[in-house]
């Protein structure tokens, strides 16, 4: 398949598959996967024979599960299509499975451990695509793959989708890849990062490689620096047990932000196919200058939000367990100055930033161009390209224009704006909808390859190691603010500032 994404497929392109979701009653399934699959069904991308089979330890039968979905998911999809909703719900099945108790007498509900019941449901359909979606903690990936193989359910037309985070460091990621790779071939493994399904991310590639005006200036001669930000206004109420072991670096930088960096910095691929694009992304990761030892304090900042603006601090979030020493050391904010050691980007810093309890929710890539070599007008500012992923997808090119009026020329920065929601009448698919369509189509372009995941961890690990041995705690910042002072100093040392500080 040569298409970058299948999201623009005509409605006549319908896929026939059995989609088996492990963790099928969980939060991810209810909030993201099932609404995305409903939209695919509504748009005609699921054939009448396609089935969605949820696996969990819930002890539900088909009708119980359908009732649960009707109660929890229906409000998340557009009203006014009762026939379509009923058609979608009738695709749903549930099998009770308890991973790790295969062939045990202490069964976990109807059908024993569940594998026999699942095998019976799938029997006779070995000639169709079979997708195993693991919406579960990564520690279960290897066990699930071994057991589904032992049950004889892996066919040559099977695929497996792995949710992030894929491990907590390089060694654990390699272990998971080894376990899954022992059952599935690499071309059958789809490591998902939902950021890659966002409309603006794909438009970044189109903007770069389908327009002639940017490529000649997309390099260190014309670009001063790049900022990549993923800021959230929410904190971690009830989720500190997870976040204590993750932190912002593992949760956001290792996957989402490094993926955006790769797409921004990659070389033009020789062709638009599944491996050429991923090859170029890996080259970027391999070109990242390592940050090790004493350089970690110079090129990275970590922070943790404290009480502010009427919101509790990280250690005081409601619904969380009492704080531990690990809680006090975990970062809810991080900023990093990264450098790419290759011909195109030498000397151009890439600033990565993510945090909880920030003043606004935004994900964006800001490409800051250099100033004009010689300005004949006072008050000018460098041009800037802003690609916004959320809350609204869009692209802005900030240029200098003359303010109307007689007398002296007065310059003002103005944006040339493209809002996808206002420009295009078609519904913009959610990220998971697009990526699930690509899984069903067997197109891995927007998914991470094994060497890509491991290259990202190889760069992240030395930063984690330095933080873990440091006696310094994360720098506090009040909830509702733009992060610790150290983040401003990270740019300020070279006379730069974050995008919103100049807006």
C-alpha positions in Angstrom: 0.0 0.0 0.0 1.4 3.3 -1.0 -1.0 5.7 0.8 0.2 7.7 3.7 -3.1 7.1 5.5 -6.3 5.4 4.6 -8.5 8.0 6.3 -9.6 9.4 3.0 -10.8 6.1 1.6 -14.2 6.2 -0.1 -17.1 4.7 1.9 -17.1 1.7 -0.5 -13.8 0.5 0.9 -15.1 -1.9 3.6 -12.9 -4.2 5.6 -13.8 -7.7 6.9 -12.1 -8.7 10.1 -12.5 -10.0 13.6 -11.2 -7.3 15.9 -10.4 -8.8 19.3 -9.9 -6.1 22.0 -8.1 -7.3 25.2 -9.2 -4.9 27.9 -12.4 -4.4 26.0 -14.4 -3.0 28.9 -11.7 -0.6 30.1 -11.5 3.2 29.8 -9.6 3.3 26.6 -12.0 1.0 24.9 -15.1 2.9 26.0 -13.7 6.4 25.5 -11.7 6.0 22.3 -11.8 2.6 20.5 -15.5 1.9 20.4 -16.5 5.4 19.4 -13.9 5.3 16.6 -15.1 1.9 15.4 -18.7 3.2 15.4 -17.7 6.1 13.1 -15.9 3.6 10.8 -19.1 1.5 10.7 -21.2 4.6 10.0 -18.8 5.6 7.1 -19.1 2.2 5.5 -15.6 1.0 6.3 -16.7 -2.2 8.2 -18.3 -4.9 6.1 -21.4 -6.6 7.5 -19.3 -9.6 8.5 -16.9 -7.7 10.7 -17.1 -8.5 14.4 -15.8 -6.7 17.5 -15.0 -9.1 20.3 -14.2 -7.6 23.7 -12.1 -9.7 26.2 -12.1 -9.0 29.9 -12.5 -10.7 33.3 -15.9 -9.1 33.7 -18.0 -12.3 33.4 -20.3 -10.6 30.9 -22.3 -12.3 28.1 -22.9 -10.6 24.7 -26.1 -8.9 25.9 -24.5 -7.7 29.1 -21.7 -6.1 27.2 -24.0 -4.6 24.6 -26.0 -3.0 27.4 -22.8 -1.6 29.0 -21.7 -0.1 25.7 -25.2 1.4 25.0 -25.1 3.0 28.5 -21.5 4.3 28.4 -20.7 5.0 24.7 -23.9 6.1 23.0 -23.7 9.6 24.4 -20.2 10.0 22.9 -21.4 9.5 19.3 -23.8 11.7 17.2 -27.5 11.2 17.8 -30.0 10.7 15.0 -28.8 7.4 13.7 -30.6 4.7 15.7 -30.5 2.1 13.0 -26.7 2.6 12.5 -26.2 2.4 16.3 -28.1 -0.8 16.5 -26.2 -2.3 13.6 -22.9 -1.4 15.4 -24.0 -2.8 18.7 -25.0 -6.0 17.1 -21.4 -6.5 16.0 -20.3 -6.6 19.6 -19.4 -9.8 21.5 -17.8 -10.5 24.8 -15.7 -13.3 26.0 -14.5 -13.6 29.6 -10.7 -14.3 29.6 -8.3 -14.3 32.5 -4.7 -14.2 31.1 -2.5 -16.6 33.0 -5.1 -19.2 34.0 -5.3 -21.1 30.8 -6.5 -24.7 31.4 -6.8 -24.0 35.1 -9.6 -25.5 37.3 -10.2 -22.2 39.1 -11.8 -20.6 36.1 -12.7 -17.0 35.7 -16.3 -17.1 34.6 -18.2 -18.7 31.7 -16.0 -20.6 29.3 -13.3 -21.5 31.7 -10.2 -19.3 31.1 -12.0 -18.1 28.0 -9.6 -19.3 25.4 -11.8 -22.2 24.4 -14.8 -19.9 24.1 -12.8 -17.4 22.0 -11.5 -20.2 19.8 -15.1 -21.4 19.2 -16.2 -17.9 18.3 -13.3 -17.4 15.8 -13.6 -20.9 14.3 -14.4 -21.0 10.6 -13.1 -17.5 10.0 -9.4 -18.2 9.6 -9.4 -16.8 6.1 -10.3 -13.2 7.3 -8.0 -10.6 8.9 -7.8 -11.1 12.7 -6.7 -8.1 14.8 -5.7 -8.4 18.4 -5.8 -5.0 20.1 -4.0 -5.0 23.5 -5.6 -2.1 25.4 -3.9 -3.4 28.6 -0.8 -2.7 30.6 2.4 -3.6 28.8 3.3 -6.2 31.3 0.5 -8.3 29.9 1.6 -8.1 26.3 4.0 -11.1 26.3 1.6 -13.3 28.3 -1.3 -12.5 26.1 0.6 -13.3 22.9 1.9 -16.6 24.2 -1.6 -17.7 25.3 -3.4 -16.6 22.2 -0.7 -18.6 20.2 -1.1 -21.6 22.5 -4.8 -21.5 21.8 -4.1 -21.8 18.1 -5.6 -18.4 17.3 -2.7 -16.7 15.5 -3.1 -17.0 11.7 -0.9 -15.7 8.9 -3.5 -12.9 8.5 -3.3 -11.9 12.2 -2.1 -8.5 13.5 -1.4 -7.3 17.0 -1.8 -3.7 18.2 0.3 -2.6 21.2 -0.7 0.5 23.2 1.9 2.8 24.8 3.9 2.9 27.0 6.0 0.2 25.5 8.2 -0.5 28.6 9.7 1.9 31.1 13.3 1.9 29.7 15.3 0.4 26.9 15.7 -3.0 28.5 12.0 -3.5 29.3 11.1 -2.3 25.8 13.5 -4.8 24.3 12.0 -7.6 26.5 8.4 -6.8 25.4 9.5 -6.6 21.8 11.2 -10.0 22.2 8.2 -11.6 23.7 5.7 -10.3 21.2 8.2 -10.9 18.3 8.4 -14.5 19.3 4.8 -14.9 18.3 4.2 -12.3 15.6 6.4 -11.2 12.7 7.5 -7.5 12.7 5.1 -6.7 9.9 2.2 -8.0 12.0 3.0 -5.7 14.9 1.4 -2.3 15.1 2.8 -0.1 17.9 0.3 2.7 18.2 0.9 6.4 19.1 -2.4 8.3 18.8 -0.5 11.6 18.1 0.4 10.2 14.7 -3.2 9.9 13.8 -4.0 13.6 14.3 -4.9 15.6 11.3 -2.2 18.3 11.7 0.6 15.6 12.0 -0.3 14.2 8.7 -0.7 17.6 7.2 2.9 18.4 8.4 4.1 15.8 5.9 1.9 17.1 3.2 2.9 20.7 3.9 6.6 19.8 3.7 6.6 17.4 0.8 3.7 18.5 -1.4 4.6 22.2 -1.5 7.8 23.6 -3.1 8.2 26.8 -1.1 9.2 25.3 2.3 11.9 22.8 1.4 14.6 25.3 0.4 14.3 27.0 3.7 13.7 23.9 5.9 17.2 23.8 7.3 19.7 25.5 9.6 20.4 28.3 7.2 16.9 29.7 7.7 15.5 28.2 10.9 16.6 29.5 14.2 15.0 26.9 16.5 11.9 24.6 16.9 9.6 24.3 19.8 7.4 21.3 20.4 4.9 21.6 23.2 2.2 19.3 24.7 0.6 21.1 27.6 -2.4 19.9 29.7 -4.5 21.8 32.1 -5.5 18.6 34.0 -3.6 17.1 36.8 -3.4 13.5 38.0 -6.4 13.0 40.4 -6.7 9.3 41.1 -3.9 8.5 38.7 -0.8 9.1 40.9 -0.2 5.4 41.3 0.5 5.2 37.6 2.2 8.6 37.3 4.6 7.9 40.1 6.2 5.2 37.9 5.9 7.1 34.7 6.4 10.8 34.9 6.3 13.3 32.0 9.5 12.0 30.3 8.2 8.4 29.9 4.6 9.3 29.5 4.9 12.0 26.8 8.5 12.7 25.6 9.7 9.2 24.8 6.7 8.7 22.4 4.6 11.7 21.5 7.1 14.5 21.4 9.9 12.5 19.8 7.5 11.4 17.1 6.7 15.0 16.4 10.4 15.8 16.3 11.0 13.0 13.8 8.3 14.2 11.4 9.5 17.8 11.7 13.1 17.0 11.1 13.1 13.9 8.8 14.6 14.0 5.3 12.2 13.7 2.3 11.6 10.0 1.8 12.4 8.6 -1.6 8.8 7.4 -2.0 5.6 7.5 -0.1 5.3 4.1 1.3 5.2 2.3 4.7 8.9 1.7 5.2 10.5 4.7 3.5 8.9 7.2 6.0 9.7 5.0 9.0 13.3 4.7 7.8 13.7 8.5 7.8 12.2 8.8 11.3 14.7 6.3 12.6 17.6 8.3 11.1 16.5 11.3 13.1 16.5 9.4 16.3 19.9 8.0 15.6 21.2 11.5 14.9 20.0 12.9 18.3 23.0 14.2 20.3 23.1 12.1 23.5 22.5 14.0 26.8 24.5 12.3 29.5 26.1 13.0 32.8 26.6 16.6 33.8 24.9 17.8 30.6 21.5 16.6 31.9 21.3 19.5 34.3 22.2 21.9 31.6 19.9 20.7 28.8 16.9 19.4 30.8 14.5 20.8 33.3 12.0 18.9 35.4 9.3 20.3 37.6 6.3 19.2 39.8 3.2 21.3 40.2 2.3 22.5 43.7 -0.9 24.2 45.0 -1.9 27.2 43.0 -4.9 29.0 41.5 -7.2 27.1 43.7 -5.9 23.7 42.5 -4.1 21.1 44.7 -0.5 20.2 44.2 0.6 16.8 42.8 1.2 15.3 46.2 -2.3 16.5 47.4 -4.5 15.4 44.5 -7.8 13.9 45.7 -8.2 10.1 45.3 -4.5 9.4 45.4 -2.5 7.3 47.8 -0.3 9.0 50.4 2.8 10.4 48.9 6.0 8.4 48.9 9.6 9.3 48.2 9.0 8.3 44.6 6.1 10.7 44.5 8.3 13.6 45.6 10.8 12.9 42.9 8.5 12.3 39.9 8.3 15.1 37.3 4.9 16.4 36.1 6.8 18.8 33.8 9.9 18.5 31.6 11.6 20.7 29.1 14.6 19.5 27.0 16.9 21.1 24.6 17.7 18.5 21.9 20.1 18.8 19.0 20.2 16.8 15.8 23.7 16.0 14.5 23.3 16.0 10.7 23.8 18.3 7.7 20.4 19.8 7.7 19.9 20.6 11.4 23.4 21.2 12.9 23.2 24.1 15.3 19.4 24.3 15.4 18.0 23.5 18.9 14.8 21.6 19.3 13.0 22.5 22.5 10.6 19.8 23.8 8.2 20.7 26.6 5.3 18.9 28.3 3.5 19.4 31.6 0.4 18.9 33.7 -1.7 21.8 35.3 -0.5 24.3 32.7 -2.5 27.5 32.0 -3.9 26.2 28.6 -4.3 22.9 26.8 -2.3 23.0 23.6 -0.2 20.7 21.5 1.8 22.5 18.8 5.0 22.7 16.8 6.5 26.1 16.4 9.1 26.6 13.7 10.9 29.9 14.4 12.7 31.3 11.3 15.8 33.5 11.5 15.4 37.3 11.2 15.9 38.9 7.8 19.6 39.5 7.1 19.1 43.3 6.9 15.9 45.1 7.8 15.0 48.5 6.4 12.0 48.8 8.8 12.2 49.1 12.5 10.2 46.8 14.8 10.3 43.7 12.7 10.1 40.1 14.1 11.2 36.8 12.6 8.6 34.7 10.7 7.1 31.8 12.5 5.2 28.7 11.4 2.8 27.2 14.0 1.2 23.8 13.5 -1.4 23.2 16.1 -2.6 19.7 17.0 -5.1 20.7 19.7 -7.4 22.0 20.8 -8.2 22.9 17.2 -6.2 21.5 14.3 -4.7 24.2 12.1 -1.6 25.9 10.6 -0.6 29.5 11.0 2.2 31.3 9.2 3.1 34.5 11.1 4.4 37.2 8.7 5.2 40.9 9.0 2.7 43.4 7.5 2.3 47.1 7.5 -0.4 48.6 9.7 -2.7 50.8 7.7 -2.3 54.5 8.0 -0.3 57.5 6.7 3.1 58.5 8.1 5.9 56.2 9.1 5.7 52.5 8.3 4.7 50.5 11.3 5.1 46.7 11.2 2.8 44.3 12.9 3.0 40.4 12.9 -0.1 38.9 11.5 -1.1 35.2 11.0 -2.1 33.6 7.7 -4.3 31.0 9.2 -5.7 27.6 8.0 -8.3 26.1 10.3 -9.2 22.6 9.2 -12.6 22.8 10.8 -13.5 26.0 9.0 -11.8 25.3 5.6 -13.0 21.7 5.1 -16.6 20.6 5.3 -15.8 17.0 5.8 -15.8 15.6 9.3 -12.3 15.4 10.7 -11.7 11.8 12.0 -10.5 11.3 15.5 -6.9 10.0 15.7 -7.9 6.5 16.8 -10.5 6.2 14.0 -7.8 6.9 11.4 -5.3 4.6 13.0 -7.7 1.7 13.4 -8.6 2.1 9.8 -4.9 1.8 8.9 -4.7 -1.4 11.1 -7.6 -3.0 9.3 -6.0 -2.0 5.9 -2.6 -3.4 7.0 -0.9 -0.1 6.6 1.9 0.4 9.2 3.1 3.8 8.0 1.9 5.8 11.0 3.0 3.1 13.6 6.3 2.7 15.2 8.8 0.0 14.2 10.8 -1.9 16.7 14.1 -0.1 15.9 12.3 3.2 16.2 11.0 2.5 19.7 14.3 1.3 20.9 16.2 4.2 19.4 13.9 6.6 21.3 14.5 4.8 24.6 18.3 4.7 23.9 18.2 8.5 23.9 15.9 8.8 26.9 17.6 6.3 29.2 20.7 8.5 30.1 18.4 11.3 31.1 16.4 9.1 33.4 19.5 7.6 34.9 20.9 11.1 35.8 17.6 12.2 37.3 17.3 9.0 39.4 20.8 9.5 40.9 20.4 13.2 41.4 19.9 14.6 44.9 17.9 17.5 43.5 14.1 17.3 43.6 11.9 18.6 40.6 11.6 22.3 40.6 8.1 23.3 42.0 5.7 25.4 39.9 2.3 26.6 41.0 -0.7 24.8 39.3 -2.1 26.9 36.5 1.3 28.4 35.5 3.6 27.7 32.5 6.0 25.6 34.4 9.1 26.2 36.5 11.5 29.1 36.0 14.1 26.8 34.8 12.1 26.2 31.6 12.4 29.9 30.7 16.1 29.9 31.6 16.6 27.0 29.2 15.7 29.2 26.3 16.8 32.5 27.9 20.4 31.5 28.1 20.5 31.8 24.3 18.3 34.9 24.1 15.2 32.9 23.1 11.8 32.6 24.7 8.7 30.3 24.5 6.2 31.0 21.8 3.4 32.2 24.1 5.7 34.7 25.8 6.2 36.5 22.5 2.5 36.3 21.3 
